[in-house]
């Protein structure tokens, strides 16, 4: 009621005695005033509504982090014009339909923005690549919303029937379909990839000879990244025709295989044990399921074995394969298992690298053994002739805590770490340098390993096994008495009794107990 009164008050009343020219002039002035008032009212109402909507948009953007963008400003402006034209003093005439159409179309873009934002919030929970809503699905939803808005504008606002448009669109669609066969093929193949659940972003695939991770599936192509950070863009229609291996479905855990040819003279049971132990030390290899070895073929120059093991991170498969192959080389050399060369020509093989002087290394290593003082020259010579030099690669375990043991090692070159499992926590307690010995108690008494020793770098050691020491003890039974006395003194020294106690009777009593205990263990272990 107020706006008509304001317009009426601003409009002058025509004089009854005015001439026709004056009446026309007054009429023009009246219409001008009405138009001016209407324009001011419309502009003022539009600005007020725009500012209110803009404030609401800013609130949502700051509070809920909704990226509204420029389309929201267009929507605010058109919606303000739409509301202002509802005032009784504003008449847009034919332009009213254009304003309504602009409101619907700009509103559609706002809805698309909100849907994309909340798709990520609702369906994109997770970690890594799986937390992203596929771009293809987002684009499809946006297209459906926009087409729905266009239908509303054409049919409801402009009142145009859709029948004729659909017929024309059908003809145009046939023409476009023939012209865009590859593009449409990629589009439908993209739908098949996504809705078929064949693979998703983050999966590792083998396409042809390439191992690559899926980065994105869009309406035209599937984008992948290889282990060398090289990006591949493969059309969807092509990838659906390929034989694709998915290493991430249904679970990331999958098997890898390594074929290796080994000497005919080594028993397959021994080969299986060596290969499995070496494989388990490889970086990234799963302990469960356990690795397995298959005798695959009796080849011309070797027996071919197929080593199967399990991993979870296919992105590191090259590093894992390299680690396993490196461990195999060291383990096979350590167990005197050769990898034969293909036999094709008869020739004399002359090694370019001379083997180490093992007797000299062993003789030098025996100087570090605590029980060498009770051995005579002949017994030391026997050890030099029958002990062996072994090599361990970085990361390999020389011994494992809790395992039964019957050998000792003298470190000649390299560095090793002593790890102890204390209540389920693995702790490093010491480092072993060249010249130090490990495993003496296991060699002499058969005690279980008290710690795990891991090579921190390539390590060379002298290994003395029970089978080497047993003949010496069998030929010299008195050696058992000397060894038990030596072990007892060493135990007292390790416990600090010799330095802390001045009671010779107590020391003698403890030494006698320890000596009897070690004597019993030595006789039992060496079956005397």
Legacy VTK file of the C-alpha trace (Angstrom):
# vtk DataFile Version 3.0
C-alpha trace
ASCII
DATASET POLYDATA
POINTS 528 float
0.000 0.000 0.000
2.885 2.388 0.726
4.506 2.227 -2.717
1.295 3.131 -4.679
0.693 6.005 -2.243
4.236 7.295 -2.791
3.793 7.154 -6.557
0.377 8.838 -6.344
1.734 11.577 -4.098
4.565 12.265 -6.519
2.162 12.435 -9.477
0.611 15.971 -10.094
-3.146 16.235 -10.582
-4.148 17.605 -14.044
-5.884 20.993 -14.066
-9.504 20.925 -15.378
-9.029 24.122 -17.384
-5.687 23.126 -18.922
-5.247 23.121 -22.694
-4.716 19.864 -24.652
-1.019 20.690 -25.096
-0.660 21.184 -21.352
-2.499 17.935 -20.649
-0.126 16.025 -22.935
2.869 17.651 -21.264
1.517 16.805 -17.818
0.870 13.218 -18.947
4.438 12.836 -20.152
5.758 14.248 -16.911
3.516 11.913 -14.931
4.698 8.853 -16.859
8.324 9.949 -16.446
7.896 10.288 -12.723
6.222 6.878 -12.527
9.041 5.266 -14.531
11.671 6.939 -12.407
10.005 5.829 -9.179
9.553 2.311 -10.519
13.202 2.143 -11.570
14.400 3.412 -8.192
12.222 0.949 -6.355
13.355 -1.929 -8.588
17.045 -1.039 -8.317
16.837 -0.480 -4.569
15.006 -3.751 -3.954
17.414 -5.640 -6.229
20.465 -4.236 -4.452
19.003 -5.032 -1.043
18.162 -8.620 -2.016
21.573 -9.055 -3.695
23.381 -7.896 -0.549
21.352 -10.255 1.634
22.099 -13.213 -0.650
25.768 -12.187 -0.882
26.023 -12.121 2.931
24.432 -15.574 3.133
26.902 -16.871 0.540
29.877 -15.450 2.441
28.624 -17.109 5.611
28.412 -20.532 3.940
31.777 -20.094 2.261
33.543 -19.286 5.538
31.617 -21.699 7.736
31.363 -24.757 5.452
34.157 -24.011 2.940
31.751 -24.130 -0.018
33.493 -22.826 -3.204
30.610 -20.813 -4.729
32.594 -18.693 -7.230
31.332 -16.175 -9.796
28.244 -18.172 -10.675
26.888 -17.393 -7.223
27.203 -13.646 -7.923
25.291 -14.106 -11.180
22.646 -16.117 -9.351
22.330 -13.450 -6.632
21.888 -10.724 -9.254
19.294 -12.590 -11.340
17.426 -13.828 -8.267
17.302 -10.274 -6.895
15.805 -9.092 -10.197
13.353 -12.019 -10.085
12.130 -11.105 -6.585
12.025 -7.360 -7.344
9.843 -7.883 -10.408
7.194 -9.444 -8.157
6.527 -6.000 -6.694
3.186 -4.566 -7.930
4.810 -1.449 -9.364
7.339 -3.362 -11.513
6.356 -4.789 -14.870
9.049 -6.415 -17.036
6.694 -7.644 -19.700
8.427 -10.042 -22.087
11.768 -9.580 -20.323
10.311 -11.376 -17.294
10.823 -14.768 -18.951
14.471 -13.992 -19.632
15.011 -13.108 -15.985
13.330 -16.345 -14.891
15.462 -18.371 -17.318
18.634 -16.717 -16.034
17.631 -17.558 -12.443
17.058 -21.249 -13.288
20.289 -21.661 -15.263
22.497 -19.846 -12.759
20.783 -21.758 -9.953
21.643 -24.993 -11.762
25.323 -24.073 -11.638
25.035 -23.373 -7.910
23.420 -26.783 -7.391
26.227 -28.406 -9.419
28.827 -26.696 -7.233
27.126 -27.865 -4.024
26.731 -31.411 -5.328
30.412 -31.621 -6.247
31.394 -30.277 -2.843
29.189 -32.655 -0.851
29.990 -35.633 -3.092
33.546 -35.313 -1.849
32.370 -34.941 1.767
29.950 -37.909 1.668
31.427 -40.389 -0.800
35.063 -39.362 -0.695
35.974 -40.456 2.814
39.149 -42.486 2.918
42.868 -42.212 2.374
44.976 -41.458 -0.636
43.584 -41.873 -4.120
40.411 -43.578 -2.869
39.309 -40.381 -1.119
38.564 -38.681 -4.435
35.223 -38.920 -6.205
35.900 -40.050 -9.800
35.941 -37.096 -12.170
33.765 -38.991 -14.650
30.923 -39.382 -12.098
31.137 -35.710 -11.104
30.919 -34.625 -14.742
27.986 -36.962 -15.390
25.990 -35.574 -12.444
26.747 -32.006 -13.559
25.522 -32.786 -17.085
22.258 -34.296 -15.813
21.514 -31.282 -13.575
22.259 -28.796 -16.373
20.102 -30.649 -18.920
17.254 -30.773 -16.401
17.533 -26.982 -15.954
17.482 -26.447 -19.733
14.313 -28.573 -20.045
12.611 -26.463 -17.354
13.573 -23.238 -19.138
12.371 -24.410 -22.560
9.146 -26.116 -21.513
7.978 -24.253 -18.415
9.295 -20.726 -18.907
9.217 -20.240 -22.678
6.351 -22.701 -23.204
7.983 -24.424 -26.159
6.987 -28.094 -26.768
9.873 -30.561 -26.564
8.573 -32.883 -29.281
9.931 -30.872 -32.195
13.181 -30.198 -30.387
13.660 -33.875 -29.629
13.053 -34.795 -33.248
15.607 -32.243 -34.391
17.982 -33.340 -31.690
17.608 -36.935 -32.902
18.719 -35.995 -36.408
21.606 -33.955 -35.037
22.493 -36.833 -32.712
22.738 -39.263 -35.629
25.057 -36.907 -37.488
27.189 -36.300 -34.410
27.219 -39.998 -33.575
28.701 -40.832 -36.969
31.222 -38.027 -36.703
32.189 -38.742 -33.099
32.286 -42.543 -33.023
35.661 -42.697 -31.236
34.718 -40.021 -28.709
31.398 -41.699 -27.882
33.145 -45.057 -27.713
35.562 -43.629 -25.133
32.645 -42.094 -23.210
30.678 -45.354 -22.926
33.851 -47.286 -22.208
34.507 -44.841 -19.357
31.029 -45.574 -17.990
31.746 -49.309 -18.250
35.068 -48.917 -16.423
33.580 -46.914 -13.582
30.263 -48.663 -13.038
31.725 -52.092 -13.800
34.213 -51.697 -10.946
37.076 -53.092 -13.036
39.589 -50.668 -11.554
39.723 -47.302 -9.830
42.243 -44.528 -9.123
45.117 -45.849 -7.037
45.076 -49.355 -8.548
48.252 -50.752 -10.089
47.792 -52.274 -13.543
49.840 -54.043 -16.145
48.794 -52.766 -19.575
50.875 -54.310 -22.305
54.437 -54.271 -20.977
53.875 -51.281 -18.680
53.279 -51.393 -14.927
51.422 -48.211 -13.980
49.163 -46.683 -11.313
45.769 -45.240 -12.267
45.666 -41.525 -11.576
42.285 -40.645 -13.126
39.419 -42.076 -15.175
37.603 -39.325 -17.104
35.060 -39.291 -19.931
37.691 -39.727 -22.665
40.693 -41.589 -21.301
42.368 -43.324 -18.396
45.509 -41.630 -17.110
48.261 -43.712 -15.567
51.705 -43.131 -14.041
54.522 -45.654 -14.416
57.226 -46.484 -11.873
59.468 -44.020 -13.728
56.957 -41.166 -13.197
55.985 -41.247 -16.871
52.337 -40.421 -17.512
50.301 -42.482 -19.970
47.003 -41.321 -21.461
45.128 -44.324 -22.870
41.703 -43.906 -24.540
39.006 -45.764 -22.601
37.915 -47.750 -25.660
41.479 -49.052 -26.070
41.983 -50.032 -22.449
38.732 -52.018 -22.381
39.988 -54.053 -25.359
43.356 -54.821 -23.738
44.112 -57.722 -21.419
44.681 -55.769 -18.211
46.209 -57.244 -15.038
45.002 -55.509 -11.864
47.459 -55.985 -8.974
45.207 -54.130 -6.486
41.912 -56.023 -6.892
40.334 -57.592 -4.909
43.161 -56.864 -2.404
46.623 -55.279 -2.807
48.251 -58.558 -1.726
49.517 -60.518 -4.721
52.343 -62.828 -5.715
55.509 -62.254 -7.722
57.695 -64.967 -9.245
61.400 -65.325 -9.973
62.841 -68.098 -12.119
66.382 -69.240 -11.385
68.505 -72.083 -12.751
70.717 -73.929 -10.233
73.261 -76.740 -10.206
72.109 -80.335 -10.773
74.393 -81.574 -7.976
72.418 -79.842 -5.198
69.373 -81.598 -3.727
66.064 -79.811 -4.448
65.084 -79.944 -0.770
68.192 -77.991 0.168
67.582 -75.517 -2.655
64.006 -74.893 -1.478
65.144 -74.135 2.058
67.895 -71.755 0.941
65.659 -69.901 -1.520
62.818 -69.443 0.995
65.132 -68.200 3.763
66.833 -65.726 1.432
63.503 -64.545 0.016
62.023 -63.809 3.457
64.882 -61.409 4.150
63.938 -59.327 1.113
62.527 -55.856 1.658
58.724 -55.814 1.271
58.255 -59.606 1.180
55.335 -60.850 3.311
55.894 -63.645 5.797
52.287 -64.795 5.335
51.488 -66.413 2.965
54.934 -67.998 3.096
57.099 -68.083 -0.042
57.042 -71.330 -2.000
59.446 -72.940 -4.463
58.471 -75.112 -7.425
60.817 -77.281 -9.435
59.764 -76.151 -12.884
62.076 -77.745 -15.415
65.157 -79.902 -15.947
66.924 -77.619 -18.408
70.057 -78.270 -20.472
72.545 -76.880 -17.967
70.546 -76.422 -14.777
67.409 -77.202 -12.827
64.923 -74.350 -13.172
63.166 -73.332 -9.957
60.196 -70.987 -9.707
60.237 -68.884 -6.508
56.828 -67.469 -5.573
56.438 -64.836 -2.851
53.832 -62.269 -1.785
53.908 -58.466 -1.576
51.378 -55.670 -0.924
52.944 -52.511 -2.382
53.222 -53.044 -6.142
54.604 -49.543 -6.548
57.894 -50.895 -5.106
57.900 -54.192 -7.019
61.167 -53.417 -8.836
62.979 -52.637 -5.549
61.508 -55.789 -3.974
62.603 -57.994 -6.884
66.092 -56.476 -6.760
66.320 -57.059 -2.991
65.236 -60.699 -3.303
67.649 -61.399 -6.185
70.515 -59.827 -4.226
69.745 -61.978 -1.186
69.569 -65.067 -3.403
73.042 -64.412 -4.785
74.608 -64.147 -1.335
72.694 -67.116 0.066
73.598 -69.374 -2.861
77.275 -68.447 -2.621
77.207 -69.061 1.121
75.760 -72.568 0.650
78.063 -73.409 -2.276
75.188 -73.617 -4.763
76.260 -72.439 -8.195
74.223 -70.757 -10.921
75.491 -72.603 -14.021
76.325 -70.840 -17.227
74.475 -72.131 -20.319
76.510 -74.951 -21.798
76.994 -74.303 -25.496
80.735 -74.263 -26.169
83.598 -76.179 -24.611
86.000 -73.604 -23.239
88.311 -73.046 -20.341
86.949 -70.664 -17.750
89.533 -68.466 -16.097
88.119 -66.336 -13.268
88.963 -62.657 -13.534
88.697 -62.248 -9.763
90.929 -64.527 -7.738
89.263 -66.243 -4.744
90.367 -65.044 -1.326
93.123 -66.848 0.531
90.706 -68.679 2.830
93.292 -70.580 4.950
95.117 -67.338 5.735
91.835 -65.603 6.623
90.749 -68.493 8.853
94.136 -68.671 10.562
93.995 -64.962 11.276
90.429 -65.249 12.545
91.251 -68.094 14.955
93.503 -65.733 16.885
90.377 -63.957 18.064
88.624 -67.106 19.404
88.717 -67.265 23.194
89.161 -71.064 23.336
92.082 -71.104 20.864
94.465 -71.043 23.840
93.517 -74.618 24.796
94.123 -75.981 21.269
97.471 -77.313 20.094
99.014 -76.525 16.713
97.661 -79.656 15.079
94.113 -78.916 16.210
94.389 -75.333 14.976
95.642 -76.597 11.614
92.644 -78.928 11.410
90.297 -75.990 12.036
92.062 -73.944 9.366
91.642 -76.786 6.850
87.964 -77.450 7.605
86.411 -74.135 8.638
85.079 -71.941 5.849
84.789 -68.299 4.884
81.217 -67.093 4.266
79.742 -63.812 3.014
76.555 -62.007 4.031
74.865 -59.177 2.159
73.580 -55.977 3.731
70.381 -56.667 5.679
70.897 -60.435 5.926
70.649 -62.223 9.272
73.702 -64.165 10.392
71.757 -65.749 13.250
68.236 -65.353 14.611
67.228 -65.114 18.260
65.659 -68.320 19.576
66.933 -70.557 16.776
68.888 -73.697 17.635
72.569 -73.161 16.849
75.675 -75.272 16.384
78.172 -72.842 14.881
80.033 -69.628 15.599
81.263 -66.758 13.404
84.416 -64.662 13.497
83.855 -61.339 11.746
86.691 -60.617 9.315
85.279 -57.646 7.441
82.096 -55.558 7.673
79.761 -54.467 10.442
76.821 -56.205 12.141
74.048 -55.138 14.521
72.973 -57.075 17.629
69.166 -57.027 18.020
67.315 -58.395 21.067
63.564 -58.999 21.347
62.536 -57.653 24.766
58.824 -58.052 25.425
57.987 -57.850 21.733
60.120 -54.731 21.151
63.210 -55.149 18.977
66.163 -53.187 20.362
69.696 -52.684 19.091
72.085 -53.367 21.991
75.522 -53.473 20.339
77.556 -53.410 17.129
79.954 -56.167 16.065
83.171 -55.049 14.375
85.889 -57.003 12.563
87.802 -59.295 14.899
84.829 -60.008 17.195
83.159 -63.408 17.626
79.502 -64.436 17.913
77.818 -67.736 18.745
80.573 -69.429 20.818
78.098 -70.851 23.343
75.933 -72.328 20.585
79.011 -74.006 19.054
80.174 -75.526 22.335
76.903 -76.294 24.153
74.132 -76.077 21.535
72.363 -73.259 23.371
69.668 -71.364 21.437
70.696 -68.071 19.924
70.321 -65.277 22.483
70.156 -62.448 19.920
69.636 -61.705 16.246
72.680 -60.550 14.285
72.007 -58.508 11.125
74.678 -57.407 8.660
74.677 -53.609 8.330
76.914 -53.888 5.250
78.492 -56.657 3.184
80.191 -58.836 5.802
82.787 -61.627 5.573
83.145 -64.112 8.436
84.791 -67.410 9.365
82.230 -70.080 10.260
83.228 -72.905 12.621
80.552 -75.592 12.827
80.017 -78.436 15.281
80.943 -80.893 12.532
84.407 -79.260 12.383
85.050 -79.146 16.136
83.568 -82.581 16.980
86.437 -84.706 15.520
88.971 -82.651 17.492
87.100 -83.219 20.764
86.604 -86.905 19.955
90.367 -87.367 19.475
91.216 -85.361 22.611
88.634 -86.056 25.371
90.701 -84.043 27.857
89.860 -80.978 25.771
86.342 -81.060 27.221
87.759 -80.476 30.720
89.817 -77.522 29.497
86.905 -76.004 27.624
84.524 -76.337 30.594
87.099 -74.679 32.873
87.590 -71.882 30.328
83.826 -71.348 29.976
83.411 -71.232 33.768
86.132 -68.589 34.126
84.566 -66.560 31.309
81.135 -66.738 32.971
82.602 -65.504 36.263
84.379 -62.694 34.454
81.198 -61.639 32.625
79.270 -61.622 35.906
81.975 -59.499 37.585
82.587 -62.019 40.355
86.364 -62.105 39.869
86.687 -58.332 40.229
84.097 -57.721 42.959
84.691 -60.617 45.358
87.810 -61.181 47.486
86.502 -64.435 48.929
88.585 -67.081 47.189
86.436 -69.865 48.615
83.284 -68.342 47.098
85.008 -67.907 43.752
86.218 -71.502 43.783
82.747 -72.779 44.674
81.059 -70.842 41.884
83.731 -71.871 39.383
83.264 -75.516 40.322
79.484 -75.264 39.842
79.833 -73.540 36.484
82.531 -75.971 35.339
80.377 -78.995 36.208
77.400 -77.489 34.420
79.401 -76.710 31.270
81.109 -80.107 31.346
77.715 -81.827 31.370
76.474 -79.680 28.469
79.638 -80.281 26.415
79.480 -84.048 26.822
75.787 -84.111 25.969
76.125 -81.848 22.927
79.129 -83.705 21.465
77.705 -87.104 22.502
80.711 -88.155 24.605
LINES 1 529
528 0 1 2 3 4 5 6 7 8 9 10 11 12 13 14 15 16 17 18 19 20 21 22 23 24 25 26 27 28 29 30 31 32 33 34 35 36 37 38 39 40 41 42 43 44 45 46 47 48 49 50 51 52 53 54 55 56 57 58 59 60 61 62 63 64 65 66 67 68 69 70 71 72 73 74 75 76 77 78 79 80 81 82 83 84 85 86 87 88 89 90 91 92 93 94 95 96 97 98 99 100 101 102 103 104 105 106 107 108 109 110 111 112 113 114 115 116 117 118 119 120 121 122 123 124 125 126 127 128 129 130 131 132 133 134 135 136 137 138 139 140 141 142 143 144 145 146 147 148 149 150 151 152 153 154 155 156 157 158 159 160 161 162 163 164 165 166 167 168 169 170 171 172 173 174 175 176 177 178 179 180 181 182 183 184 185 186 187 188 189 190 191 192 193 194 195 196 197 198 199 200 201 202 203 204 205 206 207 208 209 210 211 212 213 214 215 216 217 218 219 220 221 222 223 224 225 226 227 228 229 230 231 232 233 234 235 236 237 238 239 240 241 242 243 244 245 246 247 248 249 250 251 252 253 254 255 256 257 258 259 260 261 262 263 264 265 266 267 268 269 270 271 272 273 274 275 276 277 278 279 280 281 282 283 284 285 286 287 288 289 290 291 292 293 294 295 296 297 298 299 300 301 302 303 304 305 306 307 308 309 310 311 312 313 314 315 316 317 318 319 320 321 322 323 324 325 326 327 328 329 330 331 332 333 334 335 336 337 338 339 340 341 342 343 344 345 346 347 348 349 350 351 352 353 354 355 356 357 358 359 360 361 362 363 364 365 366 367 368 369 370 371 372 373 374 375 376 377 378 379 380 381 382 383 384 385 386 387 388 389 390 391 392 393 394 395 396 397 398 399 400 401 402 403 404 405 406 407 408 409 410 411 412 413 414 415 416 417 418 419 420 421 422 423 424 425 426 427 428 429 430 431 432 433 434 435 436 437 438 439 440 441 442 443 444 445 446 447 448 449 450 451 452 453 454 455 456 457 458 459 460 461 462 463 464 465 466 467 468 469 470 471 472 473 474 475 476 477 478 479 480 481 482 483 484 485 486 487 488 489 490 491 492 493 494 495 496 497 498 499 500 501 502 503 504 505 506 507 508 509 510 511 512 513 514 515 516 517 518 519 520 521 522 523 524 525 526 527
